[in-house]
């Protein structure tokens, strides 16, 4: 069992930055790939980014490449999503999730957090 708790969301103006954190607890956090997903009102949940369990492999959806950076600190059982140059289209509920493989598919993820809201004003 892995418990995940996101934090760091909030309201920010367009062009601003936020850093999301995902604190994990439970068994062997450092053996799980960690992903970030988001869901905007009226839209389906979408993949944002993923990092492999050792941190050597990362991937991003095209719309955030060059603006978002995923990282992890296994000593702290925490994954991060640094978000820069935010725009209103980034407004969504952001979730972190844990998977046994590095994947962009939400059905690959076993454990999910409750989400943290990010709102970007224009």
KEFISE-751047 format. One record per residue: residue number from 0; chain; x, z, y of N, C-alpha, C, O in turn. Coordinates in Angstrom, 2 decimals, always signed. Atoms other than C-alpha are relative to their C-alpha. Layout:
BEGIN
(NUM, "A", (X, Z, Y), (X, Z, Y), (X, Z, Y), (X, Z, Y));
...
***
This chain:
BEGIN
(0, "A", (+0.85, +0.00, -1.19), (+0.00, +0.00, +0.00), (+0.89, +0.00, +1.25), (+1.87, +0.75, +1.32));
(1, "A", (-0.71, +0.07, -1.27), (+1.26, -0.91, +3.48), (-1.02, +0.14, +1.12), (-2.02, -0.58, +1.15));
(2, "A", (+0.85, -0.16, -1.17), (-0.37, +0.30, +6.66), (+0.70, -0.60, +1.22), (+1.89, -0.38, +1.43));
(3, "A", (-0.56, +0.67, -1.17), (+0.14, -1.72, +9.83), (-0.80, +0.39, +1.24), (-2.03, +0.38, +1.24));
(4, "A", (+0.65, -0.37, -1.26), (-0.58, -0.63, +13.40), (+0.66, -0.78, +1.13), (+1.86, -0.65, +1.38));
(5, "A", (-0.51, +0.78, -1.13), (-0.22, -3.00, +16.34), (-0.14, +0.79, +1.29), (-1.01, +1.65, +1.43));
(6, "A", (+0.08, -0.57, -1.35), (+0.44, -1.95, +19.92), (+0.66, -0.96, +0.97), (+1.32, -1.92, +0.57));
(7, "A", (-0.67, +0.80, -1.02), (+1.58, -3.44, +23.19), (-0.87, -1.02, +0.71), (-0.42, -1.66, +1.66));
(8, "A", (+0.88, +0.94, -0.68), (-1.40, -5.55, +24.12), (-0.41, +0.52, +1.37), (-0.12, +1.66, +1.73));
(9, "A", (+0.47, -0.41, -1.32), (-2.95, -5.48, +27.56), (-0.41, -1.19, +0.83), (-0.55, -2.31, +0.33));
(10, "A", (+0.39, +1.03, -0.96), (-3.93, -7.43, +30.63), (+1.23, -0.40, +0.80), (+1.94, +0.46, +1.32));
(11, "A", (-1.16, +0.49, -0.72), (-1.29, -9.62, +32.24), (-0.38, -1.28, +0.74), (-1.27, -2.02, +0.30));
(12, "A", (+0.25, +1.24, -0.74), (-1.26, -12.39, +34.82), (+0.71, -1.17, -0.67), (+1.71, -0.99, -1.37));
(13, "A", (-0.64, +1.21, +0.52), (-0.41, -15.95, +33.86), (+1.45, -0.04, +0.47), (+1.77, +0.25, +1.62));
(14, "A", (-1.44, +0.01, -0.27), (+3.35, -16.37, +33.67), (+0.70, +1.29, -0.37), (+1.93, +1.35, -0.38));
(15, "A", (-0.57, -1.29, +0.33), (+3.85, -12.77, +32.66), (+0.43, +0.10, -1.46), (+0.36, -0.86, -2.22));
(16, "A", (-0.52, -0.25, +1.35), (+5.23, -11.21, +29.48), (-0.59, +1.27, -0.58), (-0.98, +2.19, +0.13));
(17, "A", (+0.36, -1.20, +0.75), (+4.21, -8.73, +26.85), (+0.83, +0.02, -1.28), (+1.25, -1.03, -1.78));
(18, "A", (-0.63, -0.12, +1.31), (+5.91, -7.39, +23.74), (-0.92, +0.79, -0.91), (-1.22, +1.96, -0.65));
(19, "A", (+0.84, -0.66, +1.00), (+3.72, -6.58, +20.78), (+0.89, +0.63, -1.07), (+1.94, +0.10, -1.43));
(20, "A", (-0.69, -0.68, +1.10), (+4.86, -4.14, +18.14), (-0.95, +0.17, -1.16), (-2.16, +0.31, -0.99));
(21, "A", (+0.78, -0.22, +1.22), (+3.69, -3.76, +14.57), (+0.77, +1.03, -0.82), (+1.79, +0.72, -1.43));
(22, "A", (-0.65, -1.09, +0.74), (+4.61, -0.43, +12.99), (-0.56, +0.06, -1.41), (-1.77, +0.12, -1.61));
(23, "A", (+0.43, -0.02, +1.39), (+4.51, -0.37, +9.23), (+0.35, +1.32, -0.67), (+1.34, +1.97, -0.34));
(24, "A", (-0.28, -1.19, +0.81), (+4.32, +2.51, +6.83), (-0.44, -0.28, -1.42), (-1.26, -1.16, -1.67));
(25, "A", (+0.32, +0.23, +1.39), (+4.11, +2.76, +3.10), (+1.18, -0.55, -0.76), (+2.33, -0.33, -0.39));
(26, "A", (-1.04, +0.40, +0.92), (+6.03, +1.11, +0.37), (+0.80, -1.20, +0.47), (+0.25, -2.27, +0.72));
(27, "A", (-0.95, +1.11, -0.10), (+9.07, -1.01, +1.07), (-0.36, -1.02, +1.08), (-0.47, -2.22, +0.80));
(28, "A", (+0.33, +0.91, -1.10), (+8.20, -2.46, +4.46), (+0.99, -1.14, +0.07), (+0.60, -2.28, +0.35));
(29, "A", (-1.02, +1.02, -0.18), (+11.48, -4.34, +4.47), (+0.03, -1.05, -1.10), (+0.90, -1.91, -1.10));
(30, "A", (+0.08, +1.03, +1.03), (+10.50, -6.37, +1.41), (-1.15, -0.97, +0.26), (-1.40, -1.87, -0.54));
(31, "A", (+1.14, +0.84, -0.33), (+7.50, -8.00, +3.13), (+0.33, -0.93, +1.15), (+0.94, -0.52, +2.13));
(32, "A", (+0.00, +0.88, -1.16), (+7.42, -11.07, +5.32), (-1.09, +0.47, +0.95), (-2.15, +0.93, +0.52));
(33, "A", (+0.96, -0.46, -1.00), (+5.63, -10.24, +8.55), (-0.47, -1.17, +0.85), (+0.34, -1.95, +1.35));
(34, "A", (+0.57, +1.08, -0.80), (+3.29, -12.58, +10.35), (-0.85, +0.53, +1.14), (-1.34, +1.66, +1.10));
(35, "A", (+0.92, -0.27, -1.10), (+1.38, -12.60, +13.61), (-1.06, -1.11, +0.03), (-0.74, -2.29, -0.07));
(36, "A", (+1.13, +0.91, -0.14), (-2.03, -14.21, +13.92), (-0.78, +0.42, +1.24), (-0.61, +1.51, +1.76));
(37, "A", (+0.86, -0.34, -1.14), (-4.53, -14.34, +16.75), (-1.36, -0.65, -0.17), (-1.51, -1.67, -0.83));
(38, "A", (+1.36, +0.53, +0.04), (-8.23, -14.89, +17.17), (-0.63, +0.17, +1.37), (-0.79, +1.28, +1.87));
(39, "A", (+0.68, +0.01, -1.29), (-9.88, -15.86, +20.42), (-1.51, +0.01, -0.23), (-1.96, -0.41, -1.29));
(40, "A", (+1.46, -0.03, +0.16), (-13.63, -15.36, +21.00), (-0.55, -1.37, -0.34), (-0.25, -2.35, +0.34));
(41, "A", (+0.63, +1.24, +0.39), (-15.62, -18.04, +19.23), (+0.90, -0.96, -0.75), (+0.50, -2.09, -1.05));
(42, "A", (-0.94, +0.87, +0.70), (-12.56, -19.44, +17.48), (+0.45, +0.64, -1.30), (+0.32, +1.85, -1.49));
(43, "A", (-0.53, -0.51, +1.25), (-11.05, -19.12, +14.04), (+1.36, +0.67, +0.24), (+2.07, +0.37, +1.20));
(44, "A", (-1.31, -0.63, -0.06), (-8.05, -16.92, +13.44), (+1.07, -1.06, -0.25), (+0.91, -1.92, -1.12));
(45, "A", (-1.06, +1.00, +0.15), (-4.84, -18.92, +13.80), (+1.36, +0.67, -0.13), (+1.60, +1.75, +0.39));
(46, "A", (-1.38, -0.44, +0.18), (-1.24, -18.50, +12.77), (+0.75, -0.09, +1.32), (+0.57, -1.04, +2.08));
(47, "A", (-0.85, +0.01, -1.18), (+1.20, -17.61, +15.54), (+1.48, -0.08, -0.39), (+2.21, -0.96, +0.08));
(48, "A", (-1.41, -0.06, +0.33), (+4.52, -16.70, +13.97), (+0.20, +0.79, -1.28), (-0.66, +1.58, -1.68));
(49, "A", (-0.35, -0.74, +1.22), (+6.21, -15.38, +10.83), (+1.51, +0.21, -0.03), (+2.28, -0.59, +0.49));
(50, "A", (-1.41, -0.30, +0.21), (+9.52, -13.76, +9.97), (+0.18, +0.47, -1.44), (-0.62, +1.24, -1.95));
(51, "A", (-0.26, -0.38, +1.38), (+11.01, -13.39, +6.51), (+0.40, +1.47, -0.09), (+0.70, +2.11, +0.92));
(52, "A", (-0.23, -1.44, +0.17), (+11.65, -9.97, +5.04), (+1.38, +0.40, +0.47), (+1.55, +1.54, +0.92));
(53, "A", (-1.34, -0.34, -0.44), (+15.35, -10.10, +5.87), (+0.23, -0.46, +1.44), (+1.24, -0.12, +2.06));
(54, "A", (-0.08, +0.42, -1.39), (+14.73, -11.75, +9.22), (+0.73, -1.30, +0.23), (+0.90, -1.72, +1.37));
(55, "A", (-0.79, +1.20, -0.17), (+16.70, -14.90, +8.54), (-0.81, -1.26, +0.24), (-0.26, -2.27, +0.69));
(56, "A", (+0.87, +1.17, -0.16), (+13.75, -17.28, +8.65), (-1.16, +0.34, +0.90), (-1.84, +1.35, +0.70));
(57, "A", (+1.15, -0.17, -0.88), (+11.21, -17.61, +11.42), (-0.71, -1.33, +0.17), (-0.13, -2.39, -0.05));
(58, "A", (+0.77, +1.20, -0.26), (+8.47, -20.08, +12.23), (-1.05, +0.33, +1.05), (-1.48, +1.48, +1.19));
(59, "A", (+0.97, -0.17, -1.09), (+6.03, -20.61, +15.09), (-0.97, -1.15, +0.01), (-0.65, -2.27, -0.38));
(60, "A", (+0.91, +1.09, -0.27), (+2.95, -22.56, +15.84), (+0.50, -0.75, +1.24), (+1.15, -0.16, +2.11));
(61, "A", (-0.58, +0.83, -1.06), (+3.72, -25.42, +18.21), (-0.30, +0.51, +1.41), (+0.54, +0.41, +2.30));
(62, "A", (+0.40, -0.38, -1.36), (+1.83, -23.98, +21.17), (+0.78, +1.18, +0.57), (+0.72, +1.43, +1.78));
(63, "A", (-0.75, -1.16, -0.50), (+4.09, -20.92, +21.40), (+1.51, -0.18, -0.11), (+2.27, +0.67, +0.35));
(64, "A", (-1.44, +0.23, +0.15), (+7.47, -22.43, +20.55), (+0.67, -0.03, +1.37), (+0.18, -0.67, +2.30));
(65, "A", (-0.72, -0.08, -1.26), (+9.98, -21.69, +23.28), (-0.50, +1.10, +0.91), (+0.16, +1.42, +1.91));
(66, "A", (+0.55, -1.07, -0.84), (+7.78, -18.93, +24.72), (-0.04, +1.34, -0.74), (+0.18, +2.39, -0.14));
(67, "A", (+0.12, -1.22, +0.80), (+7.33, -16.40, +21.89), (+1.21, +0.13, -0.92), (+1.77, -0.87, -1.38));
(68, "A", (-1.09, -0.28, +0.92), (+10.03, -14.74, +19.80), (-0.40, +1.13, -0.93), (-0.78, +2.22, -0.48));
(69, "A", (+0.31, -1.04, +0.99), (+9.42, -12.83, +16.59), (+1.30, +0.64, -0.47), (+2.33, -0.04, -0.59));
(70, "A", (-1.17, -0.71, +0.51), (+11.85, -10.20, +15.35), (-0.48, +1.20, -0.81), (-1.67, +1.51, -0.85));
(71, "A", (+0.36, -1.20, +0.76), (+11.95, -7.15, +13.14), (+1.19, +0.94, -0.04), (+2.34, +0.50, +0.03));
(72, "A", (-1.02, -1.03, +0.18), (+13.88, -3.91, +12.80), (-0.41, +0.79, -1.24), (-1.25, +1.68, -1.16));
(73, "A", (+0.40, -0.63, +1.25), (+13.66, -2.82, +9.19), (+0.35, +1.49, -0.03), (-0.30, +2.25, -0.74));
(74, "A", (-0.33, -1.43, -0.06), (+15.34, +0.51, +9.98), (-1.12, +0.79, +0.66), (-1.29, +1.98, +0.40));
(75, "A", (+1.12, -0.64, -0.68), (+12.33, +1.27, +12.19), (-1.34, -0.40, -0.59), (-2.39, +0.01, -0.09));
(76, "A", (+1.26, +0.47, +0.61), (+9.75, -0.40, +9.94), (-0.91, -0.65, +1.04), (-2.12, -0.42, +1.04));
(77, "A", (+0.77, +0.58, -1.10), (+8.64, -2.43, +12.94), (+0.32, -1.47, +0.17), (+1.48, -1.89, +0.10));
(78, "A", (-0.13, +1.40, -0.37), (+8.05, -6.08, +13.72), (-0.46, -0.16, +1.44), (-1.29, +0.61, +1.93));
(79, "A", (+0.30, +0.20, -1.42), (+7.84, -7.44, +17.24), (-0.38, -1.45, +0.27), (+0.00, -2.36, -0.47));
(80, "A", (+0.28, +1.34, -0.50), (+6.43, -10.42, +19.07), (+0.18, +0.05, +1.52), (-0.67, +0.58, +2.24));
(81, "A", (-0.24, +0.10, -1.43), (+7.95, -11.03, +22.48), (-0.68, -1.25, +0.52), (-0.42, -2.36, +0.03));
(82, "A", (+0.79, +1.12, -0.51), (+5.61, -13.23, +24.49), (+0.31, -0.19, +1.48), (+0.04, +0.69, +2.30));
(83, "A", (-0.35, +0.33, -1.38), (+6.83, -14.89, +27.68), (-0.83, -1.19, +0.48), (-1.42, -1.91, -0.32));
(84, "A", (+0.72, +1.13, -0.61), (+5.26, -17.40, +30.06), (-1.42, -0.09, -0.53), (-1.89, -1.16, -0.91));
(85, "A", (+1.36, -0.04, +0.54), (+1.81, -16.33, +28.97), (-0.95, -0.81, +0.87), (-0.80, -0.89, +2.09));
(86, "A", (+1.04, +0.73, -0.72), (-1.16, -18.47, +29.92), (-1.37, +0.42, -0.55), (-1.45, +1.03, -1.61));
(87, "A", (+1.33, -0.47, +0.43), (-4.92, -17.89, +29.67), (-0.38, -0.43, -1.42), (-1.18, +0.25, -2.07));
(88, "A", (+0.30, +0.45, +1.36), (-5.05, -19.87, +26.42), (+0.58, +0.93, -1.07), (+0.23, +0.82, -2.24));
(89, "A", (-0.56, -0.98, +0.94), (-3.02, -17.07, +24.81), (-0.90, +1.22, -0.15), (-0.63, +2.09, -0.98));
(90, "A", (+0.92, -1.14, +0.09), (-5.89, -14.63, +25.33), (-0.65, +0.04, -1.37), (-1.27, -0.92, -1.81));
(91, "A", (+0.52, -0.14, +1.36), (-6.91, -13.32, +21.92), (+0.27, +1.42, -0.50), (+0.98, +2.20, +0.13));
(92, "A", (-0.34, -1.21, +0.74), (-6.90, -10.39, +19.55), (+1.14, -0.37, -0.95), (+1.01, -1.29, -1.77));
(93, "A", (-1.19, +0.31, +0.78), (-3.46, -10.37, +17.95), (+0.13, +0.98, -1.16), (+0.04, +2.19, -0.99));
(94, "A", (-0.13, -0.78, +1.22), (-2.98, -9.17, +14.38), (+1.39, -0.20, -0.60), (+1.95, -1.29, -0.54));
(95, "A", (-1.16, +0.18, +0.86), (+0.12, -8.49, +12.36), (-0.45, +0.18, -1.44), (-1.45, +0.83, -1.73));
(96, "A", (+0.37, -0.01, +1.41), (+0.06, -8.91, +8.61), (+1.26, -0.10, -0.85), (+2.30, -0.56, -0.39));
(97, "A", (-1.13, -0.02, +0.93), (+2.33, -8.56, +5.58), (-0.29, -0.87, -1.20), (-1.38, -0.84, -1.76));
(98, "A", (+0.13, +0.90, +1.14), (+2.91, -11.10, +2.85), (+1.25, +0.04, -0.86), (+2.32, +0.42, -0.39));
(99, "A", (-1.16, +0.04, +0.90), (+5.18, -11.49, -0.15), (+0.84, -1.26, +0.19), (+1.98, -1.33, -0.26));
(100, "A", (-0.72, +1.25, -0.27), (+6.16, -14.98, +0.99), (-0.08, -0.31, +1.48), (-0.98, +0.16, +2.18));
(101, "A", (+0.01, +0.44, -1.39), (+7.00, -16.51, +4.34), (-0.98, -1.17, +0.11), (-0.70, -2.27, -0.37));
(102, "A", (+1.08, +0.98, +0.03), (+3.81, -18.41, +5.04), (-0.72, -0.06, +1.32), (-0.76, +0.92, +2.08));
(103, "A", (+0.87, +0.16, -1.16), (+1.64, -19.81, +7.80), (-1.47, +0.13, -0.38), (-2.35, +0.08, +0.49));
(104, "A", (+1.38, -0.08, +0.49), (-1.49, -19.42, +5.65), (-0.48, +1.44, +0.01), (+0.19, +2.32, -0.52));
(105, "A", (+0.51, -1.36, -0.08), (-3.61, -16.38, +6.34), (-0.33, +0.56, -1.37), (-0.26, +1.77, -1.57));
(106, "A", (+0.35, -0.51, +1.33), (-4.65, -16.17, +2.68), (+1.21, +0.45, -0.80), (+1.07, +0.99, -1.90));
(107, "A", (-1.19, -0.52, +0.65), (-1.05, -15.41, +1.76), (+0.27, +1.46, +0.34), (+1.10, +2.11, -0.29));
(108, "A", (-0.27, -1.34, -0.51), (-1.21, -12.10, +3.61), (-0.89, +1.04, -0.65), (-2.11, +0.87, -0.77));
(109, "A", (+0.68, -1.04, +0.78), (-2.13, -8.96, +1.76), (-0.51, +1.13, +0.88), (-1.63, +1.61, +0.70));
(110, "A", (+0.36, -1.14, -0.85), (-2.19, -6.28, +4.44), (-0.09, -0.46, +1.45), (+0.71, -1.29, +1.91));
(111, "A", (+0.26, +0.36, -1.39), (-3.51, -6.55, +7.99), (-0.16, +1.26, +0.84), (-0.66, +2.28, +0.39));
(112, "A", (+0.29, -1.04, -0.96), (-3.51, -4.37, +11.06), (-1.36, -0.21, +0.63), (-2.08, -1.15, +0.30));
(113, "A", (+1.31, +0.05, -0.66), (-6.53, -3.73, +13.26), (-0.02, -0.91, +1.21), (-1.09, -1.27, +1.70));
(114, "A", (-0.08, +0.92, -1.13), (-5.31, -5.92, +16.10), (+0.23, +0.70, +1.33), (-0.12, +1.86, +1.51));
(115, "A", (-0.19, -0.47, -1.37), (-4.30, -5.49, +19.72), (-0.39, -1.14, +0.94), (-0.01, -2.29, +0.73));
(116, "A", (+0.56, +1.02, -0.87), (-6.01, -7.31, +22.56), (+1.02, -0.43, +1.06), (+1.65, +0.41, +1.71));
(117, "A", (-0.81, +0.58, -1.07), (-4.03, -9.61, +24.85), (-0.92, -0.84, +0.88), (-1.59, -1.75, +0.39));
(118, "A", (+0.81, +0.74, -0.95), (-5.78, -10.88, +27.95), (+0.89, -0.50, +1.13), (+1.59, +0.28, +1.78));
(119, "A", (-0.82, +0.61, -1.03), (-4.09, -13.30, +30.33), (-0.92, -0.56, +1.08), (-1.75, -1.42, +0.81));
(120, "A", (+0.84, +0.46, -1.11), (-5.69, -13.83, +33.71), (+0.70, -1.13, +0.75), (+1.93, -1.20, +0.82));
(121, "A", (-0.56, +1.17, -0.72), (-5.26, -17.02, +35.73), (+0.23, +0.32, +1.47), (+0.69, -0.54, +2.21));
***
